[in-house]
Structures are given as structure tokens and as C-alpha cells.
């Protein structure tokens, strides 16, 4: 609840314009949200809930976090989770601008890299539908915050993403994160009354799930 209250304050009050408030909020997310509580949304978590049910009683705080994350883009047109709740996003924010040298991809490379999160999200959906033995948790670095039990691959992904973000701000969020891609698909734009590529993608996903379930 403290994390959610802090997120709403940062999203809807002038505090977001004050450096001390932003840095303090990011530190809260990394230390408490990531290293202490370890409660973060991921594709592994969501696919697990889809298969086994939602833990309304055993993990109500995490479920509330998911509700805010999923409804936030729809209701407020803001990426509440990615911008104001995610510990890994907060860690990247703390690293942004710390180095003098930066690397910015060209427009073409940026456009190609920006498609990777959606390809990752599509891979997760297809793998779950077809029952592939894919370790979804290994595709994202969030388990690294539980570093005492995290695997080497997840730790390498987390560290690599943070190092890249030091040179290219929010590189992991922009060019890899499938969970962030999911929330972006939910965000209502100024043309919310028109059918666009997001609606087409959602319809294709529903048709794919229906078709594969009847094979």
C-alpha cells in the first residue's frame, strides 16, 4: 500500500517535478519493492496465475498491484507500473544521466529494437498456449532482486540491462521487457475510439488461442 500511495503521489501531484522526491521514490522502490519484498509483476507470475488461479487470499497485496498495473493504462492513460512502481525501472532511472558518454541508436535501429518486447510477449503467449517447456522467468531479470536464490542467467540479464541503461536511458524497458509491452498495449491513446494495430494484435491473439485450443 505504501508503494502504491507513493506511486499515485508521484504520478498525479507536482512531486514528480522535484528531483529529491523522484530520487527518494526510486530508492524506495529498489530497496523495499525489489530487495526486501521482492514483489514484482512478470510474465512468469501472470502465466502462473492464468494456469493455477489468482492468489486473492495468500497474496492480496500483489494482486492489488496487478490490478493497478493493468487498469492504470486504461483508466488514466499513464504507465503507472512501469514509470512509478517497477523496481527495475526505478534502478534504471537512478542510473540515467550518470555517465557523460551515451549511446543512442539510429531511428532504424531504434524501431527494430522497439519491436523486441512485443516479440518476447508473443513468444510467451504461444509457449503457454502450446504448453512448451519454456522457463518464462528466465526471460526477465526480476528474480535477480532475490539474489540469494537467483540463477546466474537471471543475474547476468539484470546486470547487463542496468549497464546498458547507464549508456542508453531505460534501455531494458524500451528494448526488452515483455511485461512493459503488455501494459503499453493497454494504454488508451488520443485515438481510443478508432481501431488500430493494438486492437488487431489483440484480436489475432484471441483467434490464435481459440484456434490452437481446438487443434
ABEGO torsion letter per residue (X at the ends): XAAAAAAAAAAABAAAABAAAAAAAAAAAAAAAAAAAGBBBBAAAAAAAAAAEBBAAABAAAAAAAAAAAAAAAAAGBBAAAAAABAAAAAAAAABGABABBBBBBAAAAAAAAAAAAAAAAAAAAAAAAGBBBBAAAABAAAAABAAABBAAAAAAAAAAAAAAAABBGAAAAAABAAAAAAAAABBBAAAABBBAAAAAAAAAAAAAAAAAAX
